[in-house]
Amino acid sequence: MTDFIPALSNLPTPSAQRIALRVVAPAERAIRQAHPWVFDQSIIEQSHSGVPGDLAVIFDSKRKFLAIGLYDPTSPIRVRILQKGKPAPIDQNWFQEKIKTAAALRASLQQQDTNGYRLVHGENDGLPGLIIDRYAETFVIKLYTPAWVPHLKVICSALAQVHPFERLILRLSRSLTKQTKYLHGLSDGMTIAGQTPEGLLLFKENGLTFECDPINGQKTGFFLDQRENRARVKNLSKGKSVLNVFSYTGGFSLYAADGGAKEVVSVDFSTPATEATLRNIVHNQHLPNVRAAAFETIDRDAFEVLAEMKENNRRFDVVILDPPMFAQNQAQVEAALSAYRRLTILGLAVLKPGGVLVQASCSSRVDADSFFNAVHRSANEAGRFLREIELTAHAIDHPISFKEGAYLKCLFAIAA
């Protein structure tokens, strides 16, 4: 049995008394269609008040069981659905089955020399507001709502039963770190099982070695969602010069080199990120193609670097544009699309005729059609017709089960 820190034993337990709810007809329909959220304004009847993590049972208009979920009075998403249609005890066995199902979906990744991936993708794997990522034998649980706090020990025990680990680290969303009242001593980056790592961790992705910082790094330490797009870049890079813009710690850069790229330039505003890129290059020196590639890192503003490269007539065979989220909310969508269009024009200005443009968006507020249309329109304005090779979305370990869960889209195209 895995030993967890004593703090987990001191967490509150959910109330034995379930909160009974009734919701408006559109919310009923959404639940029947497997939507994982119930918003506060959809509730028309509630038996009593509750605290984060209490279980709420939703009844339909005929007073029959509709669903059960985690109650969170601190969020407009008032209930996160766990089980619908048929009642079931929400206990360790229930959580184990959810994690086991998620693990089975990702089983093929381990045959691809990969031990870094997302094991549980929140709502899309039936555990809304909770992420579990794997980095070799270290697992990271990230919570996005205080509703998971009373269930954390049970979740950790369920995970240990399905997939034993050397250590388990807890990450909290930015908003959750501010809700100290409901954290009961938990903190972002704390080790809740095993020994706290003394430094960075190494893991494998398609045979490449990467480092991550699961305690202080962005997300849970690495951007795991672009693995399959990185592999596509590898297949397009033989003998090519490659520019990786918003390179972070060099994921696309290493794949391009492993694919035989002769030159790889990585651009990121963050100096620590470019330093990590250099370390990742060292981690992969045993690979002949990586050892043979010429690498350059630039830690400056991406838009400024692209404009400067255009002025200096510097051109590449492959240009990768993978920026951070441009739209945090609906009000920022137009500004985000404008930024994508500007980025497309700048990227194409340094792409050789016949070269490959790889452009991605991780902004969930910007839908795929709007994004791809913006890229094509900007390319036409720049006089560069794009012939699509492929349009991609989510990888196997980032499944999507409801509309709002979709965020990642990527275009691969040859530019005339």
N, C-alpha and C positions, 0 to 999 in steps of 0.2 A: 504494500500500500504506500502511495506517495505521501511524504510528510509535507504539509503546508505550514506556512508561518502562523503563529498563534493568533494573529490579527483576524484571520478568516473565521476562527471559532467565535470571535467576539462580535461578528456582524449580526444585525437583527434578522429574525426569521419572518417570512411573510405571515400576515394574519391568517388564522384558520377560517375566519369569516369572509366569505367571498362577497365582493361588491356586485350587486345585480344592476344591470343596465338595459335600457331600451334605446334604440336609435331611430333616426328618421329613415324613411323608405329607401332613399338613394344609398345611404350607408349600409343598409341591409343587403341591397343588391351587390354593392362593392365587396362586402365580406363573402357573399356566396360565390363571387367570381375570383376569390382568393386574394383580394387586396389586403395587405398586412396592417393597415393603419385605420384607426378610428379617431377622428378629430373631435376636439372638445365641443364644437358647435353642432355636431351631429347627435349629441346625447340629449334625449328628451325626458328621460327618467332615470334616477339613480337612487339606490337603496340607502347608501350612507357614504360619507367621505372616507378617503383612504390615504395612504402614504405610498411613495414610490416602491414598487415591487409587489404590492398586493395583487392578488389575482381577481380579475373582473370577468364575470360571466355575462355575456350579452344574449338577451332573449329576443326572438322575433315578434312580430305583431300579434302572433297567436300564443305568445308566452311560452314558446318552445325554445330549447337550447339552440343557439346559433353559433356561438364561438366563446372561447376563453382566451384571455391575454393578460399581459403585464400592464398594470395601471401606473400612470405617471402624471400626477397633478401639476407638475412643474412645466409641462410641455403642451403645446397645441395638439401634438399627437398624443391623445389622452390614453389610448390603449393600443398596444402592439400585439397583434394576434399571434397566438401560438398554435391553437387547435381550433378547427372549425367543423361544423356538421355533426360530429359525434363526440360526446363527452369522453374525457380521458384524464386520469390523474397526472398532474404535471409534477413529476418526481424525477429522481436520478435515472431511472430506467427510461423515462420518456426522453430526457436530454441525451442519454447514451444512444438511443436509436436515431435521433436527429444527427448526431455527430458521426455515427457509423454510416448512415446514408450519404452524408457529405463526403466522407473519406472514400467510400466506394466509387463515387463519381470521379475522384481525382487519382484513382489507383494507377492509371496508365502513366502518370507523370514520373513515377519512380523508375519506370523502365526506360526513361529518357535521360538518365544520369542527372536527375533533378531532385533536390531535397529542400528547395525553397519555393513555397507556393502558399496560396490562401486555402486553408482547410475549411473554414466556415465563412461564408459571404453574407452575413446578416440576414435580412429579410428574405433574400433569395434562396437561403438554405433553411428557412423556417425558424430562425433565431433572430428576430428583428432587433436592431440596435446593438448587435454583438458580432465582433470579428475575431477569428482565430487564424493567425499566420504561423507558418512553420519556417524556421531557418535551421536546417540540419536537425540536431536533437534539442534545439531550443524552440519553445512555442511562446507566442505572444497573444494574449487576450486583450482586445481593445473594447472598451465600453463607451457607448454614445448616449446612455440614459442612466439615471440613478435607479431605475426600476430593476436593473440587473444586480445591484449590490447585494440585496438579501439572498439572491440565488447563486452568488459567485462560488461559494464553497462546493455546492452541488454540481455546478458546471465543471469546476476544476476536477472533481472526483470522476465525473462522467468522462471527461477527456482522457484522464489517466487510464481508465479502463479500456478505452477504444484505442488509444495511441500513446504508449508510455513515452516519457520524455526525460531529459536530464535536468532541464530547468524550465520554469514558467515565469514569464514576466507580464506585468499588468500595465497597460497603457490606457489613458483616459482622454476623451475628446477635450478640446479646449474649453467648451462650455461646461462640461462636467467637472473640470478641475475647480471651477468657481463655486460649485454647489457643495461646499465643505460640510454643511449641515447633514448631508445624506451620505457622506463618504466613510464616516466612522473610522477614520485613521488611515484609509487607503490613500495612496498617492501615485501620481503618474510616474512610471518607470520603476516601480518597486518590484523586487524579485519575490514571488510568492511560493516558489518551490525550487529547491536546488540552490546551488551557489551562484551568487551574483557574478556575472562575467567581469574579468579584470580589464578586458579591452574589447576590441571589435570582434565580431563573430564572422566566420567564413562559412559559406554554403555554396552548393552547386546549382547551376541552371543550364541545362542542355550541355553539360560537360565543362562549362566555364565556371571559374571560381570568382565569387564576389564577396565583398565584406559588407557588413551592416552594423548599425548601432541601434539595437532594439530598445535601448533605454532613453536615448536622447534624439534619435534620428526622426526625420519626417515620417508621417504615417506610423508604421511599426518598425521602420528602419530601412526600407527599400521599396521601390515601386514595382511590385510583383505583377501588375496587370498588363504590362507591355511585353511579357516574355515571348508570346507567339509573334508579335510584330517585329521584335528584335531578331527572331529566327528568320523571318522573311527578308529582313535587311541583309543578313548573312548571305543568303542565297543570291542577292543582287550585287554583291560587292567585289567579286573577284577582279583583280587588276585595276580597281577604280580608286579615284580620289573621293573621299567622303567627308562631308561637313555635318556635324551633329550639333544642332543649336538647342539650347536649354538642355545641355547634356547631363546635368546633375552628376552622378558618380560614374558616368561612362558606360551605361548598359548597352546602348546602341553602338557606341564606339568599339567596344570589345567584340561584339558580334560581327561588326563590319571587318575588323582586323582578322578575326578567326575565319571569315569567309574569303580572305585573300586580298583585302584592300591594300593598296600600296601606300596610301597616305590617309590619315584620319585626324581631322581637326575637331576638337571639342570646345564648345563655347558655353560658359555659364557664369552668371554674375557672382556666384558664391565661390570665394577662394577655398573654403573647406571642401566644397564639392569637387572642385578641380583637383585638389590635393588627393581626395579619395579616388578620383579617376586614375591618377598616376600610380597609386598603390594597387588598384585593381589590375593595371597593366603589368605590374611586377608579379602579382599573384598568378598570372597566366603566361609567364615567360617560358614555361615548359612546352607551350604549343608553338610549333614552327611558324605558322602564319602570323601569330601575334608577335613573336620575336622579330619577324622580318619587317613588320609594318613601321612606317615613320609616323610618330604621334606628335601632336602639338595641342596644348591646352591654352585657352584664353579666358581669363576671369574678368570679363567686362560685360556691360549691357549688350544684350543680343541685338537689339535694333541698331545701336550705334556701330557694332562690329560689322553687321551685314551691309550697312550703308558705306562703311569704309572699304570693305572688300569690293563692293561695286565700283567705287571710285578708283581703286587700285587695279581694277580689271582682273581680280582673282576669281577663278571659276572652278567648279567641282562637277564630278560625274553623278554624284548622289548628294542630295541635300535633305536632311531630316529636321523637321520643325515640330518639336514636341513640348509646347509651352505649358506652364502651370495653368490652373483654372482661371479663366478670364472673367467668368460671371458667377458671383457668389449668390445672386438672387435675380429675380425676374427683371428688376429695374436696370440691371447691368447688361442685359442681353444685347442690346443694340451696340453698346460700346465694345462688347466682346467681339461681335461680328465685324466691327470696324477694325479691331486689332488683328483679327485673323486675316482680313483682306489686306491690311498693310503688310503683315508678315509674309503672306503669299507673294506679293509683289517684290518685296526685298529678297525673299528666298529664290525666286525665279531669276532675279537679276544676277545671281552668282551661280546659276545652274547652266551648265553647257547645253547647247542644242542636242536633243536626243537623250539628255540626262534624266534621272529618276527623281521625282519629288515625292517625299514621304511626309505627310502633314497630318497631325493628330490633334484631337480636342478631348479634354477630360472634363469639360463643363457640362454638367447634366442639364442645366437650364437651356443650353443651346442644342436643339434637336439635330439629328443627323442630316436631314434634308437641308435645313438652313445652313449648316456648316459646309456641306459639300457644294451647295449652290454658291455660297460666298467664295469658296476657293476657285471654282470654275469661272465665276464672273470676274474675279480679280485677274485670273490668268488671261482671260480674253482681253481685258483692258490693257494688260501688259503686252499683248500681241503674242502670247505663248499658249497655243492650243494644247490642252491636256488629254492624252489618251489613257484612260484608266486601265491599270493592270488588275487592281483589286480594291474593294472597299471592305474594311474589316470592322468588327465590333469586339465583343467580349470573349476572353479566353475561357477554357473549360473550368478553371478554378474561380472564375468571376461570373457565374451564371446570372441570368436576369429573369425574374418571374413576374415583374410588374413594371408598368410603363415608367414610373418615376425612378426606378432603379437603374435604368440605362444611362450611361454617361460617356463611355469610351467609344470613339469612332476614329478611323484612320484611313487616309487615302494614299494609295500607291499609284503613281501615274508617270508616264513618259511625256516630257515637255518638248514640243516641237521647237 
